[in-house]
Amino acid sequence: MKRFTAYTTAVLAAAAMLTGTVAPAHADTDSYFDALSSRGVEVTPQSMPPLRFTGVAMCNEMSNGGRQPDDVAARWYYPNTTRQNLLDIARAAQSELCPSSRRS
């Protein structure tokens, strides 16, 4: 039991640290999740952390790599999603998490 608790605590601590290090440039994650839901992406309490991480990582590619959502979506894999889902995630991320990554 002690080993399980120590392991669980370590995993949760690592996850908390990781989540804390991927704060988006535009901190409105509620609107990001709303945008995903409106595009048909299933947002649940369990899917929120990985969706947030994915959105922030996609933002980093768009901001630092100069890529657009279509290019980013083509390079990503996310479990149980279609190419259209990935494109929707990338577009919602750009719109809500990193609007400064849009080209003029």
C-alpha positions as CSV (number, residue, x, y, z in Angstrom):
1,M,0.0,0.0,0.0
2,K,2.8,2.4,0.8
3,R,4.5,1.7,-2.5
4,F,1.3,2.4,-4.4
5,T,0.7,5.6,-2.5
6,A,4.3,6.8,-3.1
7,Y,4.1,5.9,-6.8
8,T,0.7,7.6,-7.2
9,T,1.9,10.7,-5.4
10,A,5.0,10.8,-7.6
11,V,2.9,10.4,-10.8
12,L,0.5,13.1,-9.7
13,A,3.3,15.5,-8.8
14,A,5.0,15.0,-12.1
15,A,1.7,15.6,-13.9
16,A,1.0,18.7,-11.9
17,M,4.5,20.0,-12.7
18,L,4.0,19.3,-16.4
19,T,0.6,20.9,-16.5
20,G,2.0,24.0,-14.8
21,T,4.8,24.3,-17.4
22,V,2.6,24.5,-20.4
23,A,0.5,27.5,-19.7
24,P,-0.7,29.0,-22.9
25,A,0.2,32.5,-24.0
26,H,-3.5,33.4,-23.9
27,A,-4.8,32.0,-20.7
28,D,-8.5,31.5,-21.7
29,T,-8.7,27.7,-21.6
30,D,-12.4,27.8,-21.0
31,S,-13.0,29.5,-24.4
32,Y,-10.6,26.9,-25.9
33,F,-12.7,24.0,-24.5
34,D,-15.9,25.8,-25.6
35,A,-14.5,26.1,-29.1
36,L,-13.5,22.5,-29.2
37,S,-17.0,21.4,-28.0
38,S,-18.6,23.6,-30.7
39,R,-16.5,21.8,-33.3
40,G,-17.6,18.4,-32.1
41,V,-14.6,17.4,-30.1
42,E,-15.6,15.6,-26.9
43,V,-14.4,17.6,-23.9
44,T,-14.6,15.8,-20.6
45,P,-12.8,16.3,-17.2
46,Q,-10.5,13.4,-18.2
47,S,-9.7,14.8,-21.7
48,M,-9.1,18.4,-20.6
49,P,-5.5,18.1,-19.5
50,P,-4.3,16.2,-22.7
51,L,-6.4,18.5,-24.9
52,R,-4.9,21.6,-23.2
53,F,-1.4,20.2,-23.5
54,T,-2.0,19.4,-27.2
55,G,-3.4,22.9,-27.9
56,V,-0.5,24.6,-26.2
57,A,2.0,22.4,-28.1
58,M,0.3,23.1,-31.4
59,C,0.4,26.8,-30.5
60,N,4.2,26.5,-30.0
61,E,4.5,25.0,-33.4
62,M,2.4,27.8,-35.0
63,S,4.1,30.6,-33.1
64,N,7.7,29.4,-33.2
65,G,7.7,27.4,-36.4
66,G,5.5,29.8,-38.5
67,R,3.1,26.9,-39.4
68,Q,-0.6,27.3,-39.9
69,P,-3.3,25.0,-38.4
70,D,-3.5,22.8,-41.6
71,D,0.3,22.1,-41.5
72,V,0.3,21.4,-37.8
73,A,-2.7,19.1,-37.9
74,A,-1.1,17.1,-40.6
75,R,1.9,16.3,-38.4
76,W,0.0,15.3,-35.2
77,Y,-1.5,12.2,-33.9
78,Y,-4.1,12.2,-31.1
79,P,-5.8,9.0,-30.0
80,N,-9.3,8.3,-31.5
81,T,-9.4,11.4,-33.7
82,T,-9.7,12.0,-37.4
83,R,-7.7,14.5,-39.4
84,Q,-10.6,16.9,-39.2
85,N,-10.6,16.6,-35.4
86,L,-6.9,17.5,-35.4
87,L,-7.5,20.4,-37.6
88,D,-10.4,21.6,-35.3
89,I,-8.0,21.3,-32.3
90,A,-5.3,23.3,-34.1
91,R,-7.8,26.0,-35.2
92,A,-9.4,26.3,-31.8
93,A,-5.9,26.5,-30.2
94,Q,-4.9,29.3,-32.6
95,S,-8.1,31.1,-32.1
96,E,-8.3,30.9,-28.3
97,L,-4.8,30.1,-27.0
98,C,-2.4,31.9,-29.3
99,P,-4.2,34.4,-31.6
100,S,-0.9,36.1,-32.2
101,S,0.3,33.1,-34.3
102,R,-2.1,34.1,-37.1
103,R,-0.5,35.4,-40.3
104,S,-1.6,38.8,-41.5
